[in-house]
Each structure stands twice: as C-alpha cells, then as structure tokens.
C-alpha cells in the first residue's frame, strides 16, 4: 500500500505536479497528523494571506518603480533622490493564492508586464513630486513569481523528508497512533520563513491600456498651452496635414478649457495627438518648450 508522505515527496520532485495540488496533499497530511502550524501555512498558501498580515520572506517581491507613459507607449523608471525610499518602494509583500500566481505564469495569452500597484496615497505622492500625469507602480519580473512557487515546493519537500526521517510515513491515507504521537512531540517550525511586510497582489498590465488615474484638469495651464501653441504654429514648419490636425485639436482643447466640467479623456487624447506632432518637430526649441507645458495640465 502506498504512503501518503512518500507520495508527497514524489509530487514535490515532479515539476509537472502543480504547486496547488502539492499544497492540497500537504494540507491533508498536516491535518491528519494534527500539525497545526503547517496546516495553517498550507491554508494561507492555498487561500491567500489575510490583508495587512505578515507574509513569508520568500513572498517579498523585488521590482522596479516605473510609470507607463500613454503618450509614447513606454515604461519610464521613476527617479527618486532618496535612496532609502527607493529601496523601500522597490519591494512589496505578496498575499495572493498560489493558484493565481500559477495562472499568471501559465497564461498563453500573457501580454505586457506584471505589476503591483501602490496605494492611492503613495501613488499620488510620487506623482506630485514627478509632476507627471502617469501612475507609478512596481513592475515585477516573472522570475519573482517563479521564486515564490519554487520556495513552496522546497518547503513541502523538506518537510516530507523530515517526516520520513522521524519515522512518520503513513499507510495509504492514514497514520498510526504512534506516528501521530511522534508528530505531536516534534516541532515542525515554518515561522522562520515569515517577514514583516504586508501583502498586496500582482496584476497584469497590457501595454495598450491606459493606466492614468482620473485626473483633475488645470484649465489655466490648458488655456496657456493652447495660446502658446497657436502662436508657435507658423514657426514649427509642420506639414499641411499636421498643421490642420493641430488646429482642430487646439479648438477641442480650447472648448474644454471653457467648459465647467472638462472631460479628462478628451483632453488627454487631444494632448496625445499634439504631443506626437511636437515630437515630430525634430530639433525645434519651440516644440521642446511646448512639450514641457504638458505635464502641468493634468494633475
């Protein structure tokens, strides 16, 4: 008859066995042996760690603080002068269910990047200092998720090896009273894996989506930009198509600047078009000056 603990070892060594399946079997073993701490650990991994609770150290994710620029479609590093703050913001605890982490890796349609959004307070603070209407987030390499799953597999494997070493292997799906007594007398400690970082979740971000927050519009800055670009148009040497398109976008922006409730989406789209026009005016100091006015409009 098979041994549940030896099955657990085989599953831990088999890369084709999912971590979710491995944890369920480990949970059964822990429950039958009444090893409470290990049982709680498997439950947390399967169901997710409670909000604001400490997470294991292997679940502390390291990434890079960046912001997605919708105007040119690239991720920009957020430069921070305070090295201590930069280090603190570059790591976050993750409290997601293992199944969710596996799904992030296994999706055949995975596109874009993985990210761990900051709270609104932290994001707004960073945005106010950068003076850019883009939302900062922690961009996470895929290897960080792989590391979490690999750490879990190793923990289960080492625990099952220790059980065997203690003479606890079971018969079929059961354990003898002697084995249960031995398990009760032994400390199987997993708390040394725990850190003090509260958890948050990894999300997927598609590069063709917008990550800007609902923004307030500085209508004074908007009107100033419109007036300055109207005056500068003759000196930008634009093609007739770009010139006419720019005029149309400026008319839209002027109307929005006069509206009691300007629409951020409309303003953003027009500014994006004008930004492309200005960036095409290679080497123009006037265009560079106008581009510098854009971040002041959406706050």
N, C-alpha and C positions, 0 to 999 in steps of 0.2 A: 504494500500500500504506500502511496506517496506521502511525502512530508510537506506540510504547508510552509515551513521555514526554508527547506531546500528548494521548493518551488519559487519562493520569494528570491532566493539567491540567483536561480536561473533567469528569472524575469529581469532582475537588476542587471544581469550581464548581457541581456538580449536587447540590442538597440532598436529592434522592431516592436518591442513592448512599450507602449506609451507610458509616460510618467503618471498620467491619471490612473491607468489600470494598475500600475505598480503600487501607487499610494492606496488604492482601494484594498488590495490584498494585504498591504502592511497594516492598514486600519483594522482589518479583520483579525490579524494576528495579535495586534496590541489590545484589542477589545477582549479576545478570548483569554489572553494572559493577564488582563486587568492592569496593563502598564499604562497608567493614566496620562503621564506626561507625553509619551509617544503617541498615544491615541489622540490627544489634543493637537499635537503637531500635525498629524495626518489630516485631521479635520480642518485645521486652518489652511493647509495647502490645497485641500480639495474645495473648500467653500469660500476661501478668501479670508484674509486677516481683517479684524474689525477696524473701522475707521479710527484714526488717531491712536492706534495701538502700536507698540514696538513691533518691528519686523526683524526676521533673521538677518544677520550681516550679509549673507550671500544674496539677499534681496535688495541691497543698496545699489541702485543703478548709477553708473557714471556716464555722463554725456557732455554735450557742449551747448551752451546757451546761444540760441540763434533766433532769428525772426525771418519769416517769409515775406519777401518784397513782391507784392502783386503787380507792380509796375513792370518789372523785368523778369519775374518768374524765378528768382534765385533765393537761396537761403543766405542770410547775412549773419556773420558772427556778431554778437553783442559785446562790444569792448567795454570792460569795466576797469576803472582805475584802482579800485580797492581789491587787492589780491585775495584777501580773506573772504570777502563777499563772493568773489568769482568762484573760489573753491567751494564755498558753502552751497551756492546755487547750482554747481555742476553735478551734484549728487542728490538723489531722491530715493526714498524707500518705496518699494512696490508691494501692494497688498492684494493683487489680483488672484483669482482662482487659476490653478495650474492649467485647466482646460482652455482658458482664454489666452494664456501665453503660448500654449501649443498651437492654437488656431492662428495666432499672429505669424508664427513661423511656417505653418503648413499651407497657408492660403496660396493657391496657384495664381491668384489674380492680384497678389500683393503689389502695390504701386506706391511711389512716393517714399516718405520717411516715417520712422516711428518717433513719437514724441510723448513727453509727459508735461502737460500744460501746468503753468503756475496758477496760483490763486489770483483773483482779480486785483487784490491789494498789491501783491508782488509785481504782477504784470504792469499795472498802471504806474507803479513807482519807477520801473525800468523805462517805460515808455516816456514818462515825463522828463527823465534825465537824458534820453537819447533824442528827444524832440522828433520822433518818427511815428507816423500813424500805423505802425505794424506791431503785432503782438509777439512778445518774446516767449519762447518755450524751450524746454530741454530736449534737444534732439538726441535720440538714443540709438547707438549701433545695435544691430541684430545680435551681435555676439554677447551682449549683456543678457539677453533672454536665454540664449544657449547656456550661458554660465549658471543661471538660476536652475534650469532643468537638470543640468549635469550635477550640480551640487546636491539636489534632492535624490538623484539616482545613487550617488555615492553614500549618502547618509543611510538610505534603506539597505544598501549592500553591506555596509559596515555593521549596522545593527543586526542584520540577519546572521552575519558571521559570528558576532559576539554571542548571539543566542545559541548557535550551534556549539560554540566553544564552552558555553555554560551547560551543555547537555540538554538544551531545550530545542527540540526539532518537531515534535508532534507526530501524530499518526493520522493520516487523512486530514480531516478538518478539525480534529480535536487534540487537546493536550491533557496529559495525565495530571493528577493532583500534585504529584511530586514536581512536575515541571512548572505548574502554576505557583507552587510554594517557592521554588527556586527563583522564579521571575519576581515574586513579591519581595524577596530578600535582596535583590540586586538593583542598584541604581543605574538606570539607563538614561543618562542626562543629555538632553539636547539643548538646554538653555544657553550653553556657551556659544550657540550659533546666533543668539539674538543681539541686535544692536538697539539703538535708541532713536531711530529715525521713523517718524510716522509715515504711513504708506499712501501712495497715490497710484493712478493707473496709467499704463502705456496705451496710447491711441495711435491710430493710423492717420496720416495726413497725405492726401493726394495733392500733388504739386499744381494741379489745375483748379484747385478750390481756393476759396478766399478765407483768410484767417484774420482779417482785420476785425476789430471789435466794433459794435455800434458806436459811432463817433459823433461828437458834437462838432459843429462847423463854425469856425471863426469867420463870420461874414465880412468883418472888416478886412481881414487878411485876404479873403477870397476876392473882394472888390479891388483891393490894391493890386493883386496879381493880374486880374483881368485888365485893369487900366494900364499897367506896365507892359503887358504883352501886346495890347492893341497898339501902343506907341512904338513898340520894338518891331512889329511885324515887317515894316518896309526894309529894315536893316538886316533881317535874318536870311534874306536871299532864298526863300523857300520856293519850291515848285508851285505852279498854279494850283495843282490839286491839294497840296498840303496847306497852301495859303487859304484856300476857300474852306477846307475842312477845319482849319484852326479858327477861322471866323465864326463858323457855325457852332463850334464847341464853346467859344467865348460868349456867344449870345446865350447859350444854355446856362453857362455859369453866372452870367450877369442876372438872368432871370431868377436863378436860385438864390443869389445874394440878396435879392429884394424880397424874397418870399418870407413870410412869418415862420414857416416851417420848411426850411430847405431839406431836400432829400439827400442823405449822405451817399446812397448808392449811385444816384445820378451825378452828383458832384465828383465822386471817386472815378466813375467811368470816363467822364469828360477830362478830368485831370490826367488819367492814364493815357488817353489819346494825345493830349498836348505834351505830356512828358516824352512820348515816343517821337513826336515831331521835334521837340527841342534837343533831344539826344541825337537826332539825325543831323542837326546843325553842327557838324564836327568843327571843333576849334573855335567856336564862337563864344567870346566872353559874355556877350549879352545873353545868349542861351544859358550859359552856366549861371549867371546871376538870377535869371528867371527860375531855373531849377531849384535854386537854394530857397526860393519862397514857398515851394510846395509843402514841405513838412509842417509849416506853420498854419496851414488851412484846416486840416483835420486833426482835432485834439482828442 
